[in-house]
Amino acid sequence: MQFKFRFLVLITFLFHLLTSPVLASTEPPLAIAFVEYPPYHFTQDEKVEGVSIRIIEEAFRRIETPIEFKAIPWSRALNWLKAGKIDAMVGVFMRADREEYIDYSTMPLSKAQIHLFVTEDANIEYSEDLTLLSHLTFGVKKDFSYGPYFDDLVAQKKLTKLNVDVGIPQLLVKLCTGVTDIVVGERGNTEYVFNQLSKQTNPQFERCKQIIALSPAIDARLAYLAFSKKNRLSDIREQFDEVMRLMKQDGSLQRIVESYHP
């Protein structure tokens, strides 16, 4: 009888241990990648900042799912997303070739306005026909989509003079030193980065007292939270979508946006 009693006590202890919330809380957080893309997602003073970051944090807080952000270069992050080495990625534009490995959130995180940027002394005008500028060199970000109009012209080899680099800071240096004639970039991000760089004492920016965004925008893109299909996170993505809808309804989504864009 004593043996049976001890055995029952042991079984009861193991049952409570396996079903306790303490054990459940030890599940690893979702790994969410981001690139340095202020003011939407970036690091500042060793902290992750940005309007998209705050939105994601609030959404996952509401569905009680732990997350951790990882700063990863753009091309590597896409490859890791495809391989399932990360669970999600912040601020990804929809493209047909990505849908085989990405499960996009229903609601976007932000809206991107894609412009052509030139130096203030450049005699360049944009008349909504990019082929008229095909003799000029465009600075573009590696593995980045600038919308169907620009992307299709590149694919059709109607725009061939491309100078590819890993980020907007490097592309702005090339613009200001005359390596490229035009930088293609999202307006909020490009102007934010330029303002930060222009505060530094850098001879490479002496030519660039100011940059100009040519109008109109060549595209307006919606940026989403991209989930890895490899990791089968459709349930999490559905919860995220539902919470985002509720955040829009209760006004908390707009309040986060206005805190970065008064």
C-alpha positions in Angstrom: 0.0 0.0 0.0 2.8 2.4 0.9 4.4 1.8 -2.5 1.1 2.5 -4.3 0.7 5.7 -2.3 4.2 6.9 -3.2 3.6 6.0 -6.9 0.3 8.0 -7.0 2.0 11.0 -5.4 4.8 10.8 -8.0 2.3 10.6 -10.8 0.3 13.6 -9.4 3.5 15.6 -9.1 4.6 14.9 -12.7 1.1 15.8 -14.0 1.2 19.2 -12.3 4.7 19.8 -13.4 3.9 19.2 -17.0 0.8 21.3 -17.0 2.0 24.2 -14.9 2.0 27.7 -16.5 5.7 28.0 -15.4 6.7 25.4 -17.9 4.6 26.9 -20.6 6.3 30.2 -20.1 9.7 28.7 -20.9 8.7 28.3 -24.6 11.2 30.1 -26.8 10.0 33.6 -28.1 9.3 34.1 -31.7 12.3 35.4 -33.5 11.4 38.5 -35.5 14.0 40.0 -37.8 14.3 43.6 -38.8 16.7 45.8 -40.7 17.9 49.3 -39.8 15.0 51.3 -41.4 14.2 54.4 -39.3 11.8 55.7 -38.4 9.9 52.4 -38.8 12.4 49.9 -37.2 15.9 50.6 -36.0 18.2 50.5 -33.0 19.0 53.5 -30.8 21.1 53.4 -27.7 21.1 49.5 -27.9 17.3 49.5 -27.9 14.9 48.5 -30.7 12.8 51.5 -31.7 10.4 52.5 -34.4 6.7 52.8 -35.1 6.4 49.3 -36.6 8.3 47.8 -33.6 5.8 49.4 -31.1 2.8 48.2 -33.1 4.2 44.6 -33.1 5.1 44.7 -29.4 1.6 45.8 -28.5 -0.1 43.2 -30.7 1.9 40.3 -29.3 1.5 41.5 -25.8 -2.3 41.2 -26.3 -2.1 37.7 -27.6 0.4 36.8 -24.8 3.1 35.5 -27.1 6.7 36.3 -26.3 8.9 37.7 -29.1 12.4 38.9 -29.6 13.8 41.2 -32.3 16.9 40.4 -34.2 18.8 43.0 -36.3 19.7 41.1 -39.5 20.8 42.4 -42.9 18.0 42.4 -45.5 19.2 39.7 -47.9 20.2 37.4 -45.1 16.9 37.9 -43.3 14.9 36.9 -46.4 17.0 33.8 -46.8 16.6 32.9 -43.1 12.8 33.5 -43.4 12.7 31.2 -46.3 14.7 28.5 -44.5 12.7 28.9 -41.2 15.7 30.1 -39.2 13.6 33.1 -38.1 9.8 33.2 -37.5 8.9 36.6 -39.0 10.3 39.7 -40.6 9.2 43.3 -40.2 8.3 45.6 -43.0 8.2 43.4 -46.1 6.6 44.4 -49.3 4.4 41.9 -51.2 6.0 40.3 -54.2 4.7 37.3 -56.1 8.1 35.5 -55.9 8.0 35.8 -52.1 4.6 34.3 -51.6 5.9 30.7 -51.8 7.7 31.1 -48.5 6.0 34.1 -46.8 2.6 34.2 -45.0 1.8 38.0 -44.9 -0.2 39.7 -42.2 -3.6 40.9 -43.5 -3.2 44.4 -42.1 -0.1 46.4 -43.1 2.3 47.9 -40.6 3.1 51.0 -42.7 2.7 52.7 -46.1 5.8 53.4 -48.0 6.1 56.3 -50.5 8.9 55.4 -53.0 10.6 58.5 -54.6 13.6 59.4 -56.7 16.1 61.5 -54.8 18.7 63.8 -56.3 21.0 66.5 -55.1 19.6 70.0 -54.9 21.9 71.2 -57.8 21.0 68.3 -60.1 19.2 69.3 -63.3 17.0 66.2 -63.3 13.2 66.2 -63.6 10.8 63.3 -63.5 7.7 63.3 -65.8 6.4 59.9 -64.7 8.3 58.1 -67.5 11.4 56.5 -66.0 12.7 55.4 -69.4 13.5 59.1 -70.1 16.1 58.8 -67.3 17.6 55.5 -68.4 20.9 57.2 -69.3 21.4 58.0 -65.6 22.7 55.8 -62.8 20.2 54.7 -60.2 21.4 53.8 -56.7 19.2 50.9 -55.4 19.2 48.6 -52.4 20.1 45.0 -52.8 17.1 42.6 -53.0 14.7 45.5 -52.4 11.4 45.9 -54.3 10.5 49.4 -55.5 7.1 48.6 -56.9 5.9 46.9 -60.1 6.6 49.9 -62.3 10.3 50.2 -61.4 10.9 46.4 -60.9 9.4 45.6 -64.3 11.5 48.1 -66.1 14.6 46.6 -64.5 13.4 43.1 -65.4 12.8 44.1 -69.0 16.3 45.7 -69.1 14.9 49.1 -69.9 16.7 50.4 -66.8 20.2 48.9 -66.8 22.5 51.5 -65.1 22.0 50.3 -61.5 24.4 50.8 -58.6 23.5 48.2 -56.0 24.4 48.5 -52.3 23.3 47.1 -49.0 21.7 50.2 -47.4 20.5 53.8 -47.8 23.5 55.4 -46.0 25.9 53.8 -48.5 23.7 54.9 -51.4 23.4 58.5 -50.1 27.2 58.7 -49.9 27.4 57.6 -53.6 24.8 60.2 -54.5 26.7 63.0 -52.7 30.1 61.9 -54.2 28.7 61.7 -57.7 28.9 57.9 -58.1 25.2 57.8 -58.8 22.8 60.3 -60.2 19.6 59.2 -58.4 18.8 57.2 -55.3 15.6 55.3 -55.2 14.2 55.2 -51.7 11.2 55.4 -49.3 10.7 59.0 -48.5 10.4 58.8 -44.7 13.4 56.5 -44.4 15.7 58.3 -46.9 15.0 61.8 -45.5 15.5 60.5 -41.9 18.9 58.9 -42.7 20.1 61.9 -44.7 19.3 64.3 -41.8 21.2 62.0 -39.4 24.2 61.8 -41.7 24.3 65.5 -42.5 24.8 66.2 -38.8 28.1 64.4 -38.9 31.3 66.0 -40.1 31.9 64.1 -43.2 33.7 65.5 -46.3 31.7 63.0 -48.5 28.6 65.1 -47.8 30.0 68.5 -48.6 28.4 68.3 -52.1 25.1 67.4 -50.5 23.7 70.4 -48.7 20.3 69.0 -49.4 18.6 66.3 -51.3 15.3 66.6 -53.2 12.5 64.0 -53.6 11.2 64.3 -57.1 7.5 64.2 -57.5 5.3 62.3 -58.0 6.2 59.2 -56.1 7.0 56.3 -58.4 5.0 53.9 -56.1 3.2 53.6 -52.8 3.8 50.3 -51.1 2.3 48.7 -48.0 4.7 47.0 -45.7 3.6 43.9 -43.7 4.8 41.5 -41.0 6.0 38.5 -43.0 5.7 35.1 -41.3 7.8 32.1 -42.4 5.6 29.4 -44.0 8.3 26.9 -43.2 7.6 27.3 -39.5 3.8 26.9 -39.9 2.7 29.9 -37.9 -0.7 30.5 -39.5 -2.5 30.3 -36.1 -0.2 33.0 -34.7 -0.7 35.1 -37.9 -4.5 34.9 -37.6 -4.3 36.0 -34.0 -2.0 38.8 -34.9 -4.5 39.9 -37.7 -7.4 39.9 -35.3 -5.6 41.9 -32.7 -4.5 44.4 -35.3 -8.1 44.9 -36.3 -9.0 45.5 -32.7 -6.1 48.0 -32.3 -7.4 49.9 -35.3 -10.9 50.0 -33.8 -9.9 51.1 -30.3 -7.6 53.8 -31.6 -4.4 52.4 -30.1 -2.9 51.8 -33.6 -3.3 55.4 -34.6 -1.9 56.6 -31.2 1.3 54.6 -31.8 1.7 56.1 -35.3 1.1 59.6 -34.1 3.7 59.2 -31.4 6.3 58.9 -34.2 4.6 61.1 -36.7 2.7 63.9 -34.8 
